[in-house]
Amino acid sequence: MGIENGEDQNKKNSERQVDKKKVEQTQTEKDLEKKVTVEATEKSPKEYVFPDKATVPELLELGCDPEGADQADLWLKQIEKEEKERMTKLPEKPRECEAEIKELEELFISFEAKHSVIDLMLVTDPENPIQKPAQKDLEIFVKKLKILKEETNISTEKYNRLEEKYKYFALAVGSKNDKGKITHP
């Protein structure tokens, strides 16, 4: 019994030593990789070029393959074009929101007068004649809310209040599920 315990203990110690050597070897490999990377970076005569400013020849010089350099150039031009378009669309100074808030609130009142929220909640058939006009009115709300958020000086609090009202109506109108029925989650 004592010999077996001693042998078991020796075996466990040997396994621990092997595990310790593996950990040390892995750590040494990682240190070596870091060292090689640092040395390569320090020895590199090339200056780093930010990708958004790089040309195809610069990307090729940095080691990018020709196909990758062309693809990167196309994406960078597309991003630059979209950014310019976005900046030209934005008004320099957001306009006052009060008139548009009032208009949207009037649309909400009109929606309630035109559509019975209770009746809309009972709709399950997407072909129901009261559902489609209500859905079209919701689309107008979405457009108006987007414009308010992006182009005016509306506060977060006011926007959230209007968005909650929209969500209330959206819940009443519902949406089509995978079985083709209208649900009101």
C-alpha positions as CSV (number, residue, x, y, z in Angstrom):
1,M,0.0,0.0,0.0
2,G,2.8,2.4,0.9
3,I,4.8,1.5,-2.2
4,E,1.7,2.1,-4.4
5,N,1.1,5.5,-2.8
6,G,4.7,6.4,-3.3
7,E,4.5,5.3,-7.0
8,D,1.3,7.3,-7.5
9,Q,2.9,10.3,-5.9
10,N,6.0,10.0,-8.2
11,K,3.7,9.7,-11.2
12,K,1.7,12.8,-10.3
13,N,5.0,14.7,-9.7
14,S,6.2,13.7,-13.1
15,E,3.0,14.7,-14.8
16,R,3.2,18.1,-13.0
17,Q,6.7,18.6,-14.2
18,V,5.7,17.8,-17.8
19,D,2.7,20.2,-17.6
20,K,5.0,22.9,-16.2
21,K,7.5,22.4,-19.0
22,K,4.6,22.7,-21.6
23,V,3.5,25.9,-20.0
24,E,7.0,27.3,-20.0
25,Q,7.5,26.2,-23.6
26,T,4.2,27.8,-24.7
27,Q,5.2,31.1,-22.9
28,T,8.6,31.0,-24.5
29,E,7.0,30.6,-28.0
30,K,4.7,33.5,-27.3
31,D,7.6,35.7,-26.1
32,L,9.6,34.8,-29.2
33,E,6.6,35.7,-31.5
34,K,6.3,39.1,-29.7
35,K,10.1,39.7,-30.1
36,V,10.0,38.9,-33.8
37,T,7.0,41.2,-34.4
38,V,8.6,44.0,-32.5
39,E,11.9,43.6,-34.3
40,A,10.2,43.5,-37.7
41,T,8.3,46.6,-36.9
42,E,11.4,48.5,-35.6
43,K,13.4,47.4,-38.7
44,S,10.7,48.3,-41.2
45,P,11.7,51.4,-43.1
46,K,8.2,52.0,-44.2
47,E,6.1,54.5,-42.5
48,Y,2.6,53.4,-41.5
49,V,-0.1,54.8,-43.9
50,F,-3.6,55.1,-42.6
51,P,-5.9,53.0,-44.8
52,D,-8.3,55.8,-45.4
53,K,-5.5,57.8,-46.9
54,A,-3.6,55.0,-48.7
55,T,-3.4,54.7,-52.5
56,V,-3.2,51.4,-54.3
57,P,0.6,51.7,-54.8
58,E,1.1,52.4,-51.0
59,L,-1.1,49.4,-50.1
60,L,1.0,47.2,-52.4
61,E,4.2,48.5,-50.9
62,L,2.8,47.7,-47.4
63,G,2.5,44.1,-48.5
64,C,-1.2,44.0,-49.6
65,D,-1.8,41.7,-52.6
66,P,-3.0,43.4,-55.8
67,E,-6.5,42.2,-55.6
68,G,-6.8,43.2,-51.9
69,A,-5.3,46.6,-52.6
70,D,-7.9,47.2,-55.4
71,Q,-10.7,46.0,-53.2
72,A,-9.6,48.2,-50.4
73,D,-9.3,51.2,-52.7
74,L,-12.9,50.6,-54.0
75,W,-14.3,50.4,-50.4
76,L,-12.4,53.5,-49.3
77,K,-13.7,55.5,-52.3
78,Q,-17.2,54.3,-51.5
79,I,-16.9,55.2,-47.9
80,E,-15.6,58.6,-48.8
81,K,-18.4,59.2,-51.3
82,E,-21.1,58.2,-48.7
83,E,-19.5,60.4,-46.1
84,K,-19.6,63.4,-48.4
85,E,-23.2,62.7,-49.3
86,R,-24.2,62.4,-45.7
87,M,-22.4,65.6,-44.8
88,T,-24.1,67.5,-47.7
89,K,-27.6,66.2,-46.6
90,L,-27.2,67.4,-43.0
91,P,-28.3,70.9,-42.4
92,E,-25.6,73.1,-41.0
93,K,-27.8,74.1,-38.1
94,P,-30.7,71.8,-37.1
95,R,-34.0,73.6,-37.6
96,E,-36.6,74.2,-34.9
97,C,-38.7,71.2,-34.2
98,E,-41.9,72.7,-32.7
99,A,-43.9,73.0,-35.9
100,E,-43.1,69.4,-36.9
101,I,-43.9,68.1,-33.5
102,K,-47.2,69.8,-33.7
103,E,-47.8,68.3,-37.1
104,L,-47.0,64.8,-35.9
105,E,-49.2,65.2,-32.9
106,E,-52.1,66.3,-35.2
107,L,-51.4,63.2,-37.3
108,F,-51.7,61.0,-34.2
109,I,-55.0,62.6,-33.3
110,S,-56.2,62.1,-36.9
111,F,-55.1,58.5,-36.7
112,E,-57.2,57.9,-33.6
113,A,-60.2,59.5,-35.1
114,K,-59.9,57.6,-38.4
115,H,-59.0,54.1,-36.9
116,S,-60.4,52.4,-33.8
117,V,-57.4,51.2,-31.8
118,I,-59.6,48.5,-30.2
119,D,-60.8,47.3,-33.6
120,L,-57.2,47.2,-34.9
121,M,-56.1,45.1,-32.0
122,L,-58.7,42.5,-32.9
123,V,-57.5,42.1,-36.5
124,T,-55.7,38.9,-37.4
125,D,-56.4,38.8,-41.2
126,P,-53.9,40.9,-43.2
127,E,-56.6,41.4,-45.8
128,N,-58.9,43.1,-43.3
129,P,-60.0,46.4,-44.9
130,I,-59.2,48.4,-41.7
131,Q,-55.6,47.1,-41.4
132,K,-54.0,48.3,-44.6
133,P,-55.0,52.0,-44.3
134,A,-53.7,52.0,-40.8
135,Q,-50.5,50.4,-41.9
136,K,-50.0,53.2,-44.5
137,D,-50.5,55.8,-41.8
138,L,-47.9,54.2,-39.7
139,E,-45.4,54.5,-42.5
140,I,-45.9,58.2,-42.5
141,F,-45.2,58.3,-38.8
142,V,-41.9,56.5,-39.3
143,K,-40.8,59.0,-42.0
144,K,-41.8,62.0,-39.8
145,L,-40.0,60.6,-36.8
146,K,-36.8,60.0,-38.8
147,I,-36.8,63.5,-40.1
148,L,-37.5,64.9,-36.6
149,K,-34.6,63.0,-35.2
150,E,-32.1,63.7,-38.0
151,E,-32.8,67.2,-39.1
152,T,-34.2,69.1,-36.1
153,N,-33.2,70.2,-32.7
154,I,-35.7,67.9,-30.9
155,S,-34.7,66.8,-27.4
156,T,-34.4,63.2,-26.5
157,E,-37.2,63.5,-24.1
158,K,-39.7,64.9,-26.6
159,Y,-38.6,62.4,-29.3
160,N,-39.0,59.5,-26.9
161,R,-42.5,60.7,-26.0
162,L,-43.5,60.8,-29.7
163,E,-41.9,57.5,-30.4
164,E,-43.9,55.9,-27.6
165,K,-47.1,57.2,-29.1
166,Y,-46.0,55.7,-32.4
167,K,-45.2,52.3,-30.8
168,Y,-48.7,52.3,-29.2
169,F,-50.3,52.6,-32.7
170,A,-47.9,50.1,-34.2
171,L,-48.8,47.6,-31.6
172,A,-52.5,48.2,-32.4
173,V,-51.9,47.8,-36.1
174,G,-49.7,44.7,-35.6
175,S,-47.5,42.9,-38.0
176,K,-47.7,39.8,-40.2
177,N,-46.2,36.7,-38.7
178,D,-44.6,33.7,-40.5
179,K,-48.1,32.1,-40.8
180,G,-49.5,35.1,-42.6
181,K,-51.6,36.3,-39.7
182,I,-51.5,39.7,-38.0
183,T,-50.2,39.6,-34.5
184,H,-50.1,42.3,-31.8
185,P,-47.0,41.4,-29.7
